[in-house]
Amino acid sequence: MIYVRVMFFTYMVTNQYLGTLYTGHTDDLSRRIDEHRNGALPGFSKKYGCTHLVWFELHETRASAFRRERQIKRWNRAWKIRLIKKLNPKWDDLYPKLSEAFVYDEQRIFNPARL
């Protein structure tokens, strides 16, 4: 029998380098970013064209991912930019790079001790 570990994600999308940021959480990162890219859901990210995945992290529970989303949404812009630049200094669109090895990289697993 094969067991798949379900993970949850907190992520940020933007419309351009140093542009408008949207923070969210999901249990299916690829599907959710595809929805952003295609404007499938109305709201802030569609209004501002936030289609480029620039940052994400993994959580073991939906509650943890949701708490982190809320925490980041309260941050000032400079803190969010610093968080993005730590793992993605050029603000590359990470969506085309999504693979199992890339997504489950240890540096992307949320660890409150690293804050």
N, CA, C and O of each residue as an XYZ file, in Angstrom:
460
protein
N       0.840     -1.173      0.000
C       0.000      0.000      0.000
C       0.893      1.246      0.000
O       1.918      1.286      0.680
N       0.492      2.257     -0.767
C       1.236      3.511     -0.849
C       0.512      4.568     -0.030
O      -0.697      4.750     -0.169
N       1.255      5.263      0.823
C       0.690      6.342      1.613
C       1.211      7.666      1.074
O       2.411      7.836      0.859
N       0.302      8.589      0.863
C       0.672      9.914      0.397
C       0.446     10.888      1.542
O      -0.639     10.952      2.120
N       1.476     11.634      1.854
C       1.369     12.609      2.927
C       0.738     13.885      2.368
O       1.291     14.516      1.467
N      -0.400     14.253      2.900
C      -1.083     15.455      2.455
C      -0.413     16.655      3.101
O      -0.180     16.678      4.310
N      -0.112     17.629      2.299
C       0.495     18.851      2.801
C      -0.396     20.021      2.406
O      -1.209     19.934      1.486
N      -0.218     21.089      3.117
C      -0.946     22.314      2.851
C       0.078     23.415      2.590
O       1.232     23.312      3.004
N      -0.346     24.443      1.916
C       0.579     25.470      1.461
C       0.072     26.860      1.809
O      -1.127     27.133      1.748
N       0.999     27.729      2.173
C       0.766     29.169      2.211
C       1.604     29.707      1.060
O       2.736     29.268      0.858
N       1.056     30.656      0.305
C       1.762     31.101     -0.898
C       1.524     32.592     -1.141
O       0.609     33.193     -0.579
N       2.375     33.171     -1.995
C       2.176     34.543     -2.462
C       2.310     34.575     -3.980
O       3.207     33.964     -4.562
N       1.392     35.306     -4.600
C       1.443     35.551     -6.035
C       1.520     37.063     -6.247
O       1.105     37.849     -5.395
N       2.058     37.446     -7.397
C       2.212     38.861     -7.728
C       1.902     39.090     -9.194
O       1.725     38.142     -9.959
N       1.837     40.357     -9.581
C       1.610     40.692    -10.981
C       2.906     41.061    -11.700
O       2.950     41.064    -12.930
N       3.967     41.373    -10.938
C       5.264     41.726    -11.523
C       6.292     41.834    -10.408
O       5.946     41.784     -9.228
N       7.551     41.982    -10.783
C       8.630     42.167     -9.812
C       8.302     43.363     -8.928
O       8.045     44.462     -9.418
N       8.316     43.131     -7.615
C       7.997     44.150     -6.610
C       6.595     44.734     -6.785
O       6.332     45.869     -6.387
N       5.703     43.949     -7.383
C       4.346     44.411     -7.647
C       3.378     44.097     -6.521
O       3.770     43.864     -5.377
N       2.107     44.098     -6.878
C       1.030     43.804     -5.941
C       1.146     42.360     -5.473
O       1.422     41.462     -6.270
N       0.934     42.141     -4.185
C       1.039     40.797     -3.614
C      -0.312     40.306     -3.105
O      -1.089     41.057     -2.516
N      -0.566     39.030     -3.347
C      -1.723     38.359     -2.770
C      -1.212     37.141     -2.021
O      -0.398     36.382     -2.547
N      -1.684     36.950     -0.795
C      -1.304     35.800      0.027
C      -2.513     34.904      0.215
O      -3.615     35.383      0.480
N      -2.302     33.591      0.076
C      -3.391     32.640      0.270
C      -2.876     31.330      0.825
O      -1.683     31.177      1.086
N      -3.791     30.381      1.003
C      -3.410     29.029      1.421
C      -4.280     28.029      0.658
O      -5.385     28.348      0.220
N      -3.748     26.806      0.511
C      -4.440     25.782     -0.268
C      -3.905     24.395      0.076
O      -2.856     24.261      0.707
N      -4.633     23.375     -0.342
C      -4.144     22.004     -0.198
C      -3.671     21.445     -1.545
O      -3.196     20.311     -1.617
N      -3.802     22.242     -2.607
C      -3.368     21.819     -3.939
C      -2.744     23.033     -4.635
O      -3.432     23.789     -5.322
N      -1.454     23.205     -4.452
C      -0.762     24.399     -4.934
C      -0.858     24.550     -6.449
O      -1.161     25.636     -6.944
N      -0.610     23.498     -7.171
C      -0.638     23.567     -8.630
C      -2.011     23.998     -9.142
O      -2.109     24.885     -9.990
N      -3.067     23.373     -8.630
C      -4.432     23.717     -9.046
C      -4.758     25.165     -8.702
O      -5.326     25.892     -9.517
N      -4.394     25.581     -7.485
C      -4.740     26.941     -7.050
C      -4.008     27.998     -7.870
O      -4.598     29.014     -8.237
N      -2.736     27.770     -8.158
C      -1.999     28.750     -8.958
C      -2.536     28.765    -10.386
O      -2.592     29.821    -11.017
N      -2.927     27.616    -10.892
C      -3.557     27.558    -12.215
C      -4.833     28.408    -12.223
O      -5.111     29.096    -13.206
N      -5.605     28.362    -11.139
C      -6.809     29.195    -11.041
C      -6.441     30.681    -11.064
O      -7.111     31.475    -11.724
N      -5.385     31.054    -10.351
C      -4.933     32.453    -10.390
C      -4.523     32.838    -11.813
O      -4.900     33.900    -12.309
N      -3.764     31.984    -12.453
C      -3.247     32.285    -13.792
C      -4.371     32.438    -14.817
O      -4.262     33.233    -15.751
N      -5.433     31.686    -14.642
C      -6.545     31.715    -15.593
C      -7.680     32.643    -15.167
O      -8.689     32.744    -15.865
N      -7.527     33.318    -14.032
C      -8.573     34.220    -13.557
C      -9.878     33.508    -13.281
O     -10.955     34.067    -13.488
N      -9.782     32.265    -12.811
C     -10.965     31.429    -12.625
C     -11.874     31.907    -11.494
O     -13.075     31.635    -11.507
N     -11.311     32.612    -10.522
C     -12.109     33.047     -9.377
C     -12.054     34.567     -9.259
O     -10.986     35.165     -9.384
N     -13.212     35.194     -9.017
C     -13.219     36.649     -8.866
C     -12.545     37.048     -7.553
O     -12.466     36.248     -6.621
N     -12.068     38.267     -7.486
C     -11.493     38.768     -6.245
C     -10.225     39.581     -6.477
O      -9.918     39.987     -7.598
N      -9.505     39.804     -5.393
C      -8.329     40.663     -5.387
C      -7.281     40.241     -6.403
O      -6.815     41.061     -7.193
N      -6.908     38.967     -6.388
C      -5.823     38.524     -7.275
C      -6.203     38.656     -8.748
O      -5.349     38.971     -9.577
N      -7.454     38.424     -9.080
C      -7.896     38.589    -10.470
C      -7.920     40.070    -10.836
O      -7.479     40.447    -11.922
N      -8.428     40.901     -9.946
C      -8.517     42.338    -10.193
C      -7.153     42.953    -10.491
O      -7.028     43.815    -11.360
N      -6.120     42.495     -9.752
C      -4.785     43.075     -9.898
C      -3.832     42.227    -10.746
O      -2.647     42.545    -10.849
N      -4.336     41.164    -11.345
C      -3.519     40.348    -12.243
C      -2.399     39.598    -11.560
O      -1.331     39.412    -12.143
N      -2.626     39.164    -10.333
C      -1.603     38.419     -9.576
C      -1.596     36.970    -10.044
O      -2.384     36.151     -9.572
N      -0.699     36.664    -10.976
C      -0.675     35.343    -11.612
C       0.651     34.617    -11.448
O       0.755     33.446    -11.812
N       1.666     35.281    -10.910
C       3.002     34.690    -10.800
C       3.274     34.223     -9.369
O       3.267     35.022     -8.433
N       3.511     32.936     -9.217
C       3.857     32.370     -7.913
C       5.297     32.759     -7.578
O       6.227     32.370     -8.285
N       5.482     33.522     -6.501
C       6.836     33.955     -6.143
C       7.321     33.379     -4.817
O       8.510     33.462     -4.510
N       6.414     32.792     -4.022
C       6.826     32.246     -2.727
C       5.771     31.264     -2.246
O       4.575     31.457     -2.465
N       6.233     30.202     -1.584
C       5.316     29.280     -0.915
C       6.063     28.501      0.151
O       7.287     28.378      0.113
N       5.304     27.980      1.099
C       5.866     27.093      2.113
C       4.851     26.004      2.428
O       3.655     26.154      2.177
N       5.346     24.914      2.979
C       4.518     23.747      3.280
C       4.168     23.701      4.760
O       4.946     24.111      5.621
N       2.969     23.186      5.025
C       2.476     23.005      6.393
C       1.864     21.617      6.500
O       1.348     21.073      5.523
N       1.928     21.060      7.688
C       1.358     19.730      7.895
C      -0.151     19.754      8.080
O      -0.818     18.744      7.856
N      -0.697     20.897      8.488
C      -2.142     20.972      8.703
C      -2.722     22.189      7.995
O      -2.029     23.176      7.750
N      -3.998     22.095      7.676
C      -4.700     23.218      7.072
C      -4.728     24.398      8.044
O      -4.579     25.550      7.636
N      -4.919     24.105      9.332
C      -4.972     25.168     10.341
C      -3.663     25.944     10.396
O      -3.677     27.169     10.516
N      -2.544     25.256     10.311
C      -1.240     25.915     10.330
C      -1.060     26.813      9.104
O      -0.580     27.939      9.228
N      -1.441     26.321      7.929
C      -1.325     27.112      6.703
C      -2.224     28.341      6.774
O      -1.833     29.425      6.339
N      -3.417     28.178      7.315
C      -4.352     29.290      7.452
C      -3.820     30.335      8.434
O      -3.886     31.532      8.157
N      -3.294     29.891      9.578
C      -2.719     30.829     10.559
C      -1.570     31.618      9.952
O      -1.456     32.826     10.162
N      -0.723     30.929      9.199
C       0.421     31.594      8.571
C      -0.047     32.603      7.523
O       0.518     33.692      7.419
N      -1.065     32.255      6.753
C      -1.625     33.201      5.786
C      -2.078     34.467      6.504
O      -1.749     35.575      6.080
N      -2.827     34.307      7.580
C      -3.328     35.455      8.345
C      -2.178     36.269      8.942
O      -2.231     37.498      8.970
N      -1.147     35.584      9.416
C       0.008     36.282      9.971
C       0.677     37.144      8.897
O       0.951     38.322      9.124
N       0.936     36.557      7.736
C       1.611     37.274      6.650
C       0.758     38.437      6.158
O       1.297     39.495      5.834
N      -0.540     38.270      6.096
C      -1.420     39.349      5.641
C      -1.360     40.561      6.570
O      -1.626     41.682      6.139
N      -1.015     40.347      7.832
C      -0.886     41.463      8.784
C       0.472     42.156      8.683
O       0.637     43.267      9.185
N       1.442     41.510      8.040
C       2.788     42.074      7.928
C       2.812     43.304      7.043
O       1.938     43.509      6.200
N       3.845     44.125      7.259
C       4.038     45.235      6.334
C       4.700     44.692      5.059
O       5.227     43.579      5.040
N       4.658     45.485      4.026
C       5.152     45.072      2.708
C       6.636     44.693      2.723
O       7.033     43.721      2.081
N       7.443     45.448      3.444
C       8.889     45.177      3.489
C       9.171     43.786      4.043
O      10.076     43.109      3.556
N       8.425     43.346      5.040
C       8.628     42.009      5.611
C       8.278     40.935      4.581
O       8.977     39.929      4.469
N       7.199     41.150      3.833
C       6.793     40.183      2.801
C       7.861     40.091      1.710
O       8.208     38.999      1.259
N       8.370     41.233      1.299
C       9.411     41.256      0.262
C      10.661     40.536      0.752
O      11.276     39.784     -0.005
N      11.039     40.753      1.993
C      12.202     40.075      2.564
C      11.994     38.553      2.562
O      12.913     37.798      2.244
N      10.796     38.118      2.913
C      10.483     36.684      2.924
C      10.604     36.099      1.518
O      11.173     35.021      1.349
N      10.087     36.781      0.523
C      10.174     36.311     -0.861
C      11.625     36.246     -1.317
O      12.069     35.239     -1.869
N      12.359     37.329     -1.079
C      13.735     37.414     -1.575
C      14.668     36.391     -0.933
O      15.700     36.048     -1.510
N      14.315     35.904      0.249
C      15.149     34.897      0.907
C      15.266     33.629      0.064
O      16.343     33.039     -0.016
N      14.177     33.207     -0.560
C      14.174     31.986     -1.372
C      14.072     32.258     -2.871
O      14.308     31.361     -3.681
N      13.726     33.480     -3.240
C      13.500     33.791     -4.651
C      13.915     35.245     -4.916
O      13.058     36.094     -5.160
N      15.216     35.534     -4.871
C      15.684     36.923     -4.964
C      15.294     37.661     -6.239
O      15.172     38.886     -6.222
N      15.099     36.955     -7.331
C      14.739     37.613     -8.601
C      13.230     37.635     -8.851
O      12.762     38.141     -9.871
N      12.486     37.082     -7.907
C      11.030     36.992     -8.030
C      10.638     36.211     -9.284
O       9.688     36.576     -9.977
N      11.362     35.150     -9.569
C      11.004     34.289    -10.700
C       9.624     33.690    -10.461
O       9.229     33.470     -9.316
N       8.896     33.430    -11.531
C       7.624     32.724    -11.440
C       7.948     31.260    -11.177
O       8.543     30.592    -12.023
N       7.561     30.765    -10.018
C       7.902     29.395     -9.615
C       6.941     28.352    -10.177
O       7.222     27.156    -10.102
N       5.835     28.777    -10.727
C       4.838     27.822    -11.221
C       5.412     26.823    -12.226
O       5.151     25.627    -12.096
N       6.183     27.268    -13.222
C       6.729     26.293    -14.180
C       7.715     25.303    -13.545
O       7.985     24.247    -14.117
N       8.241     25.633    -12.386
C       9.226     24.774    -11.720
C       8.591     23.756    -10.778
O       9.291     22.913    -10.217
N       7.273     23.824    -10.601
C       6.627     22.947     -9.633
C       6.804     21.484    -10.018
O       6.276     21.012    -11.025
N       7.553     20.795     -9.196
C       7.749     19.353     -9.316
C       7.777     18.832     -7.891
O       7.898     19.610     -6.945
N       7.667     17.548     -7.737
C       7.663     16.981     -6.383
C       8.929     17.351     -5.623
O       8.856     17.749     -4.460
N      10.083     17.225     -6.260
C      11.351     17.534     -5.592
C      11.434     19.019     -5.230
O      11.916     19.363     -4.151
N      10.975     19.889     -6.112
C      11.032     21.326     -5.858
C      10.066     21.723     -4.743
O      10.427     22.481     -3.843
N       8.856     21.216     -4.804
C       7.835     21.573     -3.823
C       8.183     21.072     -2.432
O       8.002     21.789     -1.448
N       8.680     19.845     -2.344
C       8.934     19.249     -1.037
C      10.363     19.457     -0.542
O      10.837     18.700      0.306
N      11.043     20.456     -1.052
C      12.368     20.829     -0.581
C      12.271     21.220      0.890
O      11.364     21.953      1.285
N      13.204     20.733      1.694
C      13.154     20.966      3.136
C      13.135     22.427      3.530
O      12.545     22.779      4.552
N      13.758     23.281      2.752
C      13.788     24.700      3.112
C      12.407     25.355      2.986
O      12.202     26.468      3.470
N      11.482     24.679      2.350
C      10.133     25.239      2.185
C       9.153     24.745      3.248
O       8.008     25.196      3.285
N       9.583     23.833      4.104
C       8.702     23.332      5.162
C       8.676     24.359      6.294
O       9.723     24.748      6.810
N       7.492     24.789      6.669
C       7.348     25.806      7.706
C       7.937     25.298      9.023
O       7.626     24.200      9.485
N       8.781     26.119      9.599
C       9.402     25.809     10.885
C       9.419     27.096     11.710
O      10.214     27.995     11.435
N       8.550     27.189     12.718
C       8.481     28.424     13.514
C       9.813     28.790     14.163
O      10.051     29.963     14.454
N      10.674     27.825     14.392
C      11.984     28.104     15.014
C      12.876     28.944     14.101
O      13.798     29.604     14.579
N      12.614     28.927     12.798
C      13.442     29.692     11.847
C      12.967     31.133     11.705
O      13.597     31.916     10.995
N      11.903     31.490     12.345
C      11.369     32.864     12.182
C      12.256     33.875     12.863
O      11.967     35.071     12.831
